[in-house]
Amino acid sequence: MTKPENQNQSLDGELLAQFVSLVGEPYALFQEEDKRKFLVEWRDKYVGSSPLVLLPGSVEEVSAIVKLAAETKTALVPQGGNTGLVGGQIPDHQNRQIVVSLNRMNKVRSISPLSNSMVVDAGVTLLEAQQEALSNDRLFPLSLASEGSCQIGGNISSNAGGIQVLKYGMMRDLVLGLEVVLPSGEIWHGLTDLRKDNTGYDLKHLFMGAEGTLGIITAATLKLFPKPLERQVGFVGCTSLEQLSEFFNFVSGETGSFLSAFEMICRTGVEFVLKHGSQSQEPLDAVFPWYGLIELESTKEGLLGGFLEDVLGRALERGFIEDGVISSSEAQRKNLWALREEMSEMQKPEGGSIKHDVSVPVAAIPQFIKQGNELVERMIPGARPVPFGHFGDGNIHYNISQPVDMDKQAFLEQWEPLSNAVYDLVLEFGGSISAEHGIGVMKRDLLAEKKSSVEMNLMRTIKQSLDPDNIMNPGKVF
Ligand SMILES: Cc1cc2nc3c(=O)[nH]c(=O)nc-3n(C[C@H](O)[C@H](O)[C@H](O)COP(=O)(O)OP(=O)(O)OC[C@H]3O[C@@H](n4cnc5c(N)ncnc54)[C@H](O)[C@@H]3O)c2cc1C
């Protein structure tokens, strides 16, 4: 067997060889070119170093890895699809942390349409889980732009959100049970599909949103829902965010459980997509500062067309919107969604951007954005706010593109002072500094600064009691 080189001698070569033997040589990567895709995230924002990437094929192998790590106090970094946006899945620079990738654990273990549940390995991609549900006439509703790559284990560990949270909740709400390898190496067999179980602490919630700091999730029981047979998108224009808020209130009441998404889009973002993206057509005849995208879904065919038309007609009459269009085909539905989904990516050709994934109470969105835009203009005159996001959940991607004539680097140097001011404003509105992307390393210091000491102490107590030697994803969250 080839013995892995440990270039900076920070982990003993014999120990590395023991780790390799637990998964077999083909599934232990120690050549730089093989490891690279596990050590860099997709934007090149976080780049780490690791002597070894392990690809276990079973829960028993994960358990053996963690047991050895616990005995030898070796740090582990669990990794799913490596699409996280806060650096949580990337090891640090010291070449002492071993990456444990769940890529090979990618089987659907079972599905029960009668119980509306499905058991999957942690390494199943979100798209594969969605497709498996659909092929059994069911819906698994989590939906993110990264769904082709991100994995169920990563979705659970980051408590992912996305575009259907309004109706179905976040990932946390879509999980019935978990299988987890604890920091001791012990396996917690919690793969239940019970809907009701009031027997003490609900342990699965400890691991959801923990970003790999409390254990490695190896499988999950997911909740399934009836499969929608029809979807309709409405795209509306408003003159102010207050008007869009009134429309949200109206449409929520009128459409009830048919409403699956309510997204907010600003004019600047639409212009970026029209200029650089796949869409070249104005969505509405006139131009508006704010747009709303709503999606309705139904498990019965032929219900929605007339219904949405009627709702938008009455919204227009009552002054909740200025104009609106309804998708008349699947292609048009996708085109309207593209205006929203390409928004973040289409900021790139416009130069540097400073981004914030935050939430505030839904009722506070107009004031938050107004005050945020004033603050941005005061700090960096000419900077272009591009706020958009999941209006119905109060989740704003408060992004800012650089002024047209400013040097990109000079703009990006303002990231910290500007973000600090934005986060202070978010907290003034009773909001959160991370709505759906998590903490990772990106917001680690900020978390300690902005959370109360009671909350930080509680979290540290949990971490300390489960992982006293801090081997699980050290340096993340705390
Ligand atoms: C284009 C794009 C769009 C996105 N859109 C959204 C969005 O709308 N909403 C949203 O919430 N996020 C979004 N994201 C962020 C990201 O896709 C999600 O956070 C996703 O849930 C991460 O899953 P992953 O498998 O890639 O996890 P990774 O990136 O590999 O890991 C994320 C975190 O989970 C931990 N982890 C991973 N797997 C396990 C495991 N099995 N056990 C324990 N810990 C584990 C890692 O250590 C890390 O801390 C987007 C990302 C991209 C690139």
The ligand as an ORCA input file, in Angstrom:
! r2SCAN-3c Opt
* xyz 0 1
  C     -25.976     28.445     -6.670
  C     -26.277     28.215     -5.222
  C     -27.545     28.503     -4.730
  C     -27.849     28.284     -3.396
  N     -29.111     28.562     -2.950
  C     -29.427     28.334     -1.667
  C     -30.752     28.601     -1.184
  O     -31.625     29.069     -1.912
  N     -31.010     28.333      0.112
  C     -30.068     27.816      0.945
  O     -30.377     27.570      2.110
  N     -28.811     27.575      0.526
  C     -28.468     27.816     -0.746
  N     -27.195     27.556     -1.184
  C     -26.186     27.067     -0.226
  C     -25.990     25.529     -0.203
  O     -26.338     24.947     -1.427
  C     -26.777     24.895      0.918
  O     -26.287     25.379      2.145
  C     -26.722     23.359      0.935
  O     -27.665     22.900      1.890
  C     -25.362     22.780      1.277
  O     -25.368     21.400      1.002
  P     -24.014     20.608      0.623
  O     -24.338     19.175      0.505
  O     -23.363     21.233     -0.541
  O     -23.170     20.843      1.935
  P     -21.628     21.266      2.098
  O     -21.390     22.565      1.427
  O     -20.743     20.158      1.701
  O     -21.571     21.456      3.682
  C     -22.313     22.436      4.335
  C     -22.140     22.288      5.859
  O     -22.727     21.060      6.288
  C     -21.730     20.184      6.856
  N     -22.065     18.838      6.364
  C     -22.220     18.438      5.085
  N     -22.612     17.162      5.038
  C     -22.691     16.725      6.313
  C     -23.059     15.490      6.924
  N     -23.428     14.433      6.213
  N     -23.049     15.422      8.278
  C     -22.674     16.482      9.040
  N     -22.327     17.668      8.499
  C     -22.346     17.796      7.163
  C     -20.398     20.707      6.382
  O     -19.379     20.414      7.308
  C     -20.687     22.209      6.288
  O     -20.554     22.797      7.542
  C     -26.857     27.784     -2.522
  C     -25.573     27.500     -3.021
  C     -25.290     27.713     -4.341
  C     -23.912     27.373     -4.827
*
